[in-house]
């Protein structure tokens, strides 16, 4: 009988895990609560242009990640990006036509169920894993992999195995992301500027400088400390702060034709668990994600691959 696996979350960790398991011949179903895939590798589209309002780029420090980037580059899903103002070594890569384009090829051909939130995980009398959706429907699988941020993953898994309480040690920083579009290009600004973690302009990116992007668009990320102080504010109250950071960087007042903000509660891993993944004592429930490994997008992929390997080893 073909082993069946449920993957909760269609971000980078869930996508690489799902792809590895499917390529090994397992039957994979991916549940994603939002209306799109990619998680923090997200692209927001508007009439004024598109915005990568989550992770801005990917690196390939490990051999598996470099191989994946090469493969996706050949498929036209990834391109190199060397922005004016690039301040760190190594090659940077972006998805095409947006960051979410990095994940879509990994999930191609798989059973991906969008707008399906999972509220509970349990076991039935035959030892199968029971996955319960917000709609009250139950689904049964041989294994389940949870890739949600640690607080959400722990709520689902700790009642099954106390070992998952270790997820409590993971610490995240939030991020307010501003998306701004202009009728004309904004001159005299680098493509990338880093600021203070305690201010609203911790990272300012000319989004339209990336390959495959259109319009005159910018993304402004508030610092983790600043975002935490303003975490429960409404987006419309946050936009002026983020726009102000962009104007200070530009040295002039600006009149965007599009301005909005998005809150990421679990944007950055400030303290990782130091494990590649966690497995229940029965071996049927696995948790993975960047919170276990580290604060880079590549860490999510490393954790997803480790979770897939743990399932295939069993």
matplotlib code that plots the C-alpha trace (Angstrom):
import matplotlib.pyplot as plt

x = [0.0, 1.3, 2.2, 0.1, 1.4, -0.3, 1.7, 0.3, 1.6, 2.6, 5.6, 9.2, 9.6, 6.3, 7.0, 10.5, 9.2, 6.2, 8.3, 10.9, 8.2, 6.2, 9.4, 10.0, 6.6, 4.5, 1.0, 1.2, -1.6, -0.8, -3.1, -2.7, -4.9, -4.4, -5.4, -1.9, 1.3, 4.8, 4.3, 6.8, 8.0, 5.0, 4.0, 1.2, -0.2, -2.0, -3.0, 0.0, 2.5, 3.6, 5.4, 7.6, 6.4, 8.0, 11.5, 13.4, 15.8, 17.3, 20.9, 22.4, 24.9, 24.4, 24.9, 21.2, 20.0, 22.5, 21.3, 17.7, 18.5, 20.3, 17.3, 14.8, 16.9, 16.9, 13.2, 12.8, 11.5, 14.5, 16.9, 20.0, 19.5, 22.4, 20.8, 22.6, 23.4, 23.9, 25.7, 26.3, 28.5, 27.2, 24.8, 21.2, 18.3, 14.7, 11.6, 9.9, 7.7, 7.6, 9.1, 6.1, 7.3, 10.1, 7.6, 5.1, 7.2, 7.9, 4.2, 3.3, 1.2, 0.6, -2.8, -2.7, -5.8, -5.9, -8.0, -8.1, -7.2, -6.3, -7.6, -6.7, -4.6, -5.3, -5.1, -7.9, -8.3, -6.3, -3.3, -3.9, -3.3, -6.6, -6.4, -9.4, -10.1, -11.9, -14.9, -15.1, -14.1, -11.6, -8.9, -6.7, -3.1, -0.2, 2.0, 1.6, 4.2, 3.5, 5.4, 3.5, 5.3, 6.2, 3.2, 0.7, 2.6, 2.8, -0.9, -1.5, 1.1, 1.9, -1.4, -0.1, 3.5, 5.1, 8.3, 6.8, 6.7, 10.3, 8.9, 8.2, 11.9, 11.7, 11.6, 10.4, 10.3, 7.4, 7.6, 5.3, 5.8, 4.8, 4.0, 4.3, 3.9, 4.5, 3.4, 7.0, 10.3, 11.8, 15.3, 18.5, 17.7, 19.7, 17.9, 18.5, 19.0, 19.3, 18.4, 17.8, 15.9, 14.3, 12.9, 10.3, 12.9, 14.9, 15.0, 13.9, 13.9, 13.2, 11.1, 10.9, 14.7, 14.3, 14.1, 10.6, 9.0, 6.9, 5.9, 7.8, 7.4, 9.1, 8.8, 9.6, 10.2, 9.8, 12.4, 11.6, 11.7, 9.7, 7.1, 6.6, 5.9, 3.2, 2.1, -1.6, -2.1, -4.3, -2.5, -3.8, -2.1, 1.2, 1.4, 2.5, 5.4, 6.7, 6.2, 8.0, 11.0, 11.0, 10.8, 13.7, 15.7, 14.7, 15.3, 12.0, 8.2, 6.6, 3.1, 2.4, -0.5, -0.7, 0.2, -0.7, 0.8, 0.9, 1.7, 3.9, 3.6, 6.4, 8.7, 12.2, 13.7, 15.6, 16.3, 16.1, 15.6, 18.9, 17.2, 16.6, 13.1, 11.1, 9.4, 6.8, 7.6, 5.3, 7.0, 3.8, 3.9, 6.8, 7.4, 9.8, 10.4, 13.0, 12.2, 14.0, 17.1, 17.7, 16.7, 17.3, 14.8, 17.3, 16.9, 13.3, 14.3, 16.9, 14.4, 11.8, 14.3, 15.3, 11.6, 11.1, 14.3, 13.0, 9.7, 11.4, 13.9, 11.0]
y = [0.0, 3.5, 5.4, 8.6, 11.8, 15.0, 18.2, 21.2, 24.4, 25.2, 27.4, 26.5, 23.8, 22.1, 22.4, 20.8, 18.1, 17.3, 17.2, 14.8, 12.5, 12.5, 11.8, 8.8, 7.4, 8.5, 9.9, 13.5, 15.9, 19.5, 21.6, 25.4, 27.8, 30.8, 31.3, 30.8, 28.9, 30.1, 31.2, 34.0, 33.6, 35.6, 37.9, 40.4, 41.6, 44.8, 47.0, 49.1, 46.2, 43.2, 43.1, 40.5, 41.5, 38.6, 37.1, 39.3, 36.7, 33.2, 32.0, 28.7, 27.9, 24.2, 21.8, 20.6, 24.2, 25.1, 22.1, 23.1, 26.7, 25.4, 23.2, 25.9, 28.3, 26.0, 25.8, 29.6, 29.8, 31.5, 34.2, 35.9, 39.4, 41.7, 44.9, 48.3, 48.4, 44.6, 44.4, 40.7, 38.1, 35.2, 34.9, 36.1, 34.5, 35.5, 33.6, 34.4, 36.3, 36.8, 35.1, 32.7, 31.4, 29.6, 27.2, 26.6, 24.2, 22.1, 21.6, 21.0, 17.9, 17.4, 17.5, 21.0, 22.1, 25.9, 27.7, 24.6, 25.3, 22.3, 22.7, 19.3, 16.2, 12.8, 9.1, 6.7, 3.1, 1.7, 3.9, 6.3, 10.0, 11.9, 15.4, 17.6, 20.7, 23.9, 22.6, 19.6, 17.1, 14.4, 13.1, 10.1, 9.5, 7.3, 10.3, 14.1, 16.8, 20.2, 23.1, 26.0, 28.5, 27.1, 28.4, 27.1, 23.8, 23.3, 23.8, 21.0, 18.5, 19.0, 17.2, 14.2, 14.1, 16.2, 16.2, 18.9, 21.3, 22.0, 24.3, 26.7, 27.7, 29.1, 32.9, 34.9, 38.6, 40.1, 42.4, 45.0, 45.1, 48.2, 48.0, 51.2, 51.9, 55.1, 56.5, 57.3, 55.8, 57.1, 58.3, 58.6, 55.5, 52.3, 49.1, 47.9, 49.9, 48.4, 50.5, 50.0, 47.1, 49.6, 51.7, 51.4, 51.3, 48.2, 47.1, 49.1, 47.4, 48.6, 45.6, 46.6, 46.2, 42.4, 40.4, 39.9, 42.6, 45.4, 49.0, 51.3, 49.5, 49.4, 47.2, 48.6, 46.2, 47.5, 46.3, 43.4, 45.5, 48.3, 45.9, 44.3, 47.7, 48.3, 44.7, 45.2, 48.4, 48.6, 48.5, 52.0, 53.3, 51.7, 52.9, 56.5, 55.2, 53.0, 55.6, 58.1, 55.7, 55.5, 59.3, 59.8, 57.4, 59.2, 62.6, 63.9, 63.6, 61.0, 60.5, 56.7, 55.6, 52.4, 52.1, 49.2, 47.2, 43.5, 42.1, 39.1, 37.7, 35.2, 36.9, 36.3, 33.5, 35.2, 32.0, 28.6, 25.3, 23.8, 20.7, 19.9, 18.5, 16.8, 13.4, 12.0, 8.8, 6.8, 8.3, 9.4, 13.1, 15.3, 19.1, 21.1, 24.7, 27.5, 27.9, 24.7, 25.4, 29.1, 32.5, 32.2, 31.0, 28.3, 26.9, 26.1, 24.0, 22.2, 21.4, 20.2, 17.9, 16.5, 15.8, 13.9, 11.9, 10.9, 9.6, 7.7, 6.2, 4.7]
z = [0.0, -0.9, 2.2, 2.6, 4.1, 5.0, 4.9, 6.8, 5.3, 1.7, 2.5, 1.5, 4.2, 3.3, -0.5, -0.4, 2.0, -0.2, -3.4, -1.8, -0.5, -3.8, -5.8, -3.5, -4.4, -1.4, -1.7, -0.5, 0.3, 1.2, 3.3, 3.2, 5.1, 2.8, -0.8, -2.2, -1.8, -0.7, 2.9, 3.5, -0.1, -1.0, -3.8, -3.6, -6.9, -7.6, -10.5, -9.8, -9.8, -7.8, -4.4, -2.7, 0.8, 2.6, 2.0, -0.5, -1.8, -1.3, -0.9, -1.7, 1.1, 1.1, -1.8, -1.9, -2.0, -4.8, -6.7, -6.3, -7.4, -10.5, -11.3, -10.9, -12.8, -15.8, -15.5, -15.6, -12.0, -10.4, -11.5, -10.0, -8.4, -7.8, -6.5, -6.2, -2.5, -2.1, 1.2, 1.8, 0.0, -2.0, -4.8, -4.3, -6.1, -6.6, -7.8, -11.1, -11.7, -7.9, -4.9, -4.7, -8.1, -6.3, -4.6, -7.3, -9.4, -6.3, -5.7, -9.4, -9.8, -6.1, -4.3, -2.8, -0.9, -0.5, 2.0, 4.2, 7.8, 10.0, 13.5, 15.0, 14.8, 16.4, 16.0, 15.1, 16.4, 13.5, 14.3, 11.3, 11.8, 11.8, 10.5, 11.1, 9.1, 10.3, 8.3, 10.7, 8.1, 9.0, 6.7, 7.5, 6.7, 7.6, 8.6, 9.0, 8.7, 10.4, 9.0, 10.7, 12.9, 16.3, 18.4, 15.8, 15.4, 19.2, 19.6, 17.1, 18.2, 22.0, 23.0, 21.1, 22.4, 25.1, 23.2, 20.9, 23.9, 23.0, 20.3, 23.1, 23.1, 19.5, 19.5, 16.5, 15.6, 13.7, 10.7, 9.3, 5.5, 3.5, -0.2, -2.3, -6.0, -7.9, -11.2, -12.2, -11.1, -7.9, -8.6, -6.5, -4.3, -4.1, -4.8, -1.2, 2.0, 5.5, 8.5, 12.3, 13.8, 16.2, 13.4, 10.6, 7.8, 8.7, 5.0, 2.0, -1.4, -4.9, -5.7, -9.4, -9.6, -9.5, -12.8, -14.1, -12.0, -13.3, -12.2, -9.9, -6.6, -3.2, -0.2, 3.3, 6.2, 9.7, 12.2, 14.5, 17.7, 16.1, 14.6, 18.0, 19.5, 16.8, 16.3, 17.1, 15.2, 12.1, 8.7, 7.8, 10.9, 10.0, 6.4, 7.3, 9.4, 6.6, 4.0, 6.2, 6.3, 2.5, 2.2, 4.5, 2.5, -0.7, 0.8, -0.5, 0.0, -2.1, -3.5, -4.0, -6.2, -4.1, -0.4, 2.0, 4.8, 5.8, 9.3, 9.6, 13.1, 12.7, 10.2, 11.6, 13.7, 16.5, 18.4, 16.7, 18.4, 17.0, 15.6, 12.0, 12.9, 15.7, 15.5, 17.9, 19.8, 17.5, 14.4, 12.8, 13.5, 12.3, 12.8, 10.7, 9.6, 9.8, 13.5, 14.2, 12.1, 11.8, 10.5, 6.8, 4.1, 3.2, 6.8, 6.1, 3.1, 5.1, 7.7, 5.2, 3.6, 7.0, 7.8, 4.5, 5.1, 8.6, 7.1, 4.4, 6.8, 8.8]

ax = plt.figure().add_subplot(projection="3d")
ax.plot(x, y, z, "-o")
ax.set_aspect("equal")
plt.show()
